[in-house]
Amino acid sequence: MIGLQAGIVKLDPYSSQWAVRFASEKRRLSRFLGSARCRIEHIGSTAVPGLDAKPIIDIAIMIPSFRRLPLWIQRLGKAGYSYKGEYGLSGRHFFSRGKPVTHHLHLVEKDSLHWDNWLLFRDYLLAHPGEAKRYSVFKKRLAARFADDRDAYTRAKTPFVTRLLTRARRSLEETVDSPSHG
């Protein structure tokens, strides 16, 4: 089951259905976007097996540029997504779908730092289950504390996420610098 009322923080145990729901939504979005050049990825906690998460599927779409943004907004609107603007994150256009909300969609341009960070964070947690477990435990504490204030929950987890991203970058650099990659 997916979906959560706006502003509420409730974490569900990981469900393999989240990956299934993403794959289905990716196919559906591809029909609405037609031949548009883009890349669609499952991001956020629902993309990491074993990680508790808000039951909302996070989707990132990377497009060549925002030059034709009104067309993208129109196509995503036809797919049932409500446009919210940058929604506090410069360089990202945000959409939601469902009542209660079942999907968040983040639209960014090629070479976006947001895109790089989302994929790095997801891939790092996938490769480091211990880090994912620590993150899950931390999020559960925050969810209990900020159950009715999603903005406060997000602000409170930001330093932890930033530290994990720093570790992920360091781990990536070590991999690239290792002799087997030289």
C-alpha positions in Angstrom: 0.0 0.0 0.0 1.3 3.4 -0.9 0.0 6.9 -0.1 0.3 9.4 2.8 -1.6 12.6 3.7 0.3 15.8 3.2 2.4 17.0 6.2 2.2 13.6 8.0 5.3 11.5 8.7 4.7 7.8 8.9 7.3 5.2 8.0 6.4 1.8 6.8 8.7 -1.3 6.7 10.2 -1.8 3.3 7.9 -3.5 0.8 9.1 -5.1 -2.4 5.9 -3.7 -3.9 7.5 -0.3 -4.0 9.9 -1.4 -6.7 7.0 -3.0 -8.6 4.9 0.3 -8.3 7.9 2.3 -9.5 8.4 0.1 -12.6 4.7 0.3 -13.4 4.7 4.1 -13.0 7.9 4.4 -15.1 6.1 2.5 -18.0 3.0 4.7 -17.6 5.1 7.9 -17.6 7.0 6.8 -20.7 3.7 6.6 -22.5 2.8 10.2 -21.6 6.3 11.5 -22.4 6.5 9.7 -25.7 9.8 10.1 -27.5 11.0 12.8 -25.2 14.7 12.3 -24.3 14.8 11.7 -20.6 16.0 9.3 -17.9 13.7 8.1 -15.2 15.0 6.7 -11.9 13.6 5.4 -8.6 15.1 7.4 -5.8 14.6 8.0 -2.1 14.1 5.4 0.6 11.5 3.4 -1.2 14.3 2.5 -3.7 16.4 0.8 -1.0 15.4 -2.7 0.0 15.3 -3.0 3.8 14.9 0.7 4.4 11.8 1.9 6.2 10.2 4.8 4.3 7.2 7.1 3.9 5.0 5.1 1.5 5.4 7.6 -1.3 7.3 6.5 -4.5 10.0 9.1 -5.3 10.8 9.4 -9.0 13.5 11.6 -10.6 13.4 12.5 -14.3 16.5 14.1 -15.9 15.8 16.0 -19.1 18.2 17.8 -21.5 17.2 21.3 -20.4 14.3 23.4 -18.9 14.0 25.2 -22.2 10.7 23.4 -22.9 9.6 23.3 -19.3 5.9 24.3 -20.0 5.6 21.2 -22.3 7.0 18.9 -19.6 4.6 20.4 -17.1 1.7 19.9 -19.5 2.7 16.2 -20.2 3.1 15.4 -16.6 -0.2 17.1 -15.8 -1.9 14.8 -18.3 -0.3 11.9 -16.4 -2.0 13.1 -13.2 0.8 15.0 -11.6 0.3 18.4 -9.9 3.0 20.9 -10.5 4.4 22.6 -7.3 7.2 24.7 -8.8 10.7 24.4 -7.4 9.2 23.9 -4.0 12.2 25.0 -2.0 14.9 23.4 -4.0 16.4 25.6 -6.7 17.0 23.8 -10.0 14.4 21.1 -9.4 10.8 21.2 -10.4 8.5 19.2 -8.1 5.2 17.4 -8.8 3.0 15.2 -6.7 0.3 12.6 -7.6 -2.6 11.1 -5.7 -4.8 11.9 -2.8 -3.4 10.9 -0.5 -0.1 11.5 -2.2 1.3 8.3 -3.7 4.1 9.7 -5.9 6.6 12.6 -5.8 8.3 13.5 -9.0 11.5 15.6 -9.3 12.3 17.0 -12.7 15.9 18.2 -13.2 18.2 19.2 -16.1 21.2 17.1 -17.4 24.3 17.7 -15.2 22.1 18.5 -12.2 23.9 18.2 -8.8 20.5 17.1 -7.4 20.4 14.1 -9.8 24.0 13.1 -9.0 23.3 13.3 -5.2 20.1 11.3 -5.4 21.7 8.5 -7.3 24.9 8.5 -5.3 22.9 8.4 -2.0 20.6 5.6 -3.3 23.5 3.6 -4.6 25.6 4.1 -1.5 22.8 2.8 0.7 22.3 -0.2 -1.6 26.0 -1.1 -1.4 26.2 -0.4 2.4 23.3 -2.2 4.2 24.8 -1.2 7.6 24.5 2.5 6.7 21.0 1.9 5.4 20.1 0.3 8.8 21.5 3.2 10.8 19.7 5.7 8.6 16.4 3.7 9.1 16.8 3.7 12.9 17.5 7.5 12.8 14.5 8.2 10.6 12.2 6.2 12.9 13.3 8.4 15.9 12.6 11.5 13.9 9.3 10.2 12.6 8.1 9.6 16.2 9.2 13.1 17.2 7.8 15.0 14.1 4.8 12.8 13.2 2.7 15.9 12.3 5.4 18.1 10.8 7.0 16.8 7.6 9.1 19.9 7.1 10.6 19.7 10.5 11.3 15.9 9.9 13.1 16.8 6.7 15.1 19.6 8.2 16.1 17.3 11.1 17.4 14.5 8.9 19.4 16.8 6.6 22.6 16.8 8.6 22.6 13.0 8.7 21.9 12.8 5.0 24.7 15.2 4.3 27.2 13.1 6.3 26.1 10.0 4.4 26.6 11.8 1.1 30.1 12.9 2.2 30.9 9.2 3.0 29.4 8.1 -0.3 31.6 10.6 -2.2 34.7 9.5 -0.3 33.9 5.9 -1.0 33.4 6.6 -4.7 36.7 8.5 -4.9 38.5 5.7 -3.2 37.0 3.3 -5.7 38.0 5.4 -8.7 41.5 6.0 -7.3 42.1 2.3 -6.5 44.9 0.6 -8.5 42.4 -1.8 -10.2 40.7 1.3 -11.8 43.9 3.0 -12.9 
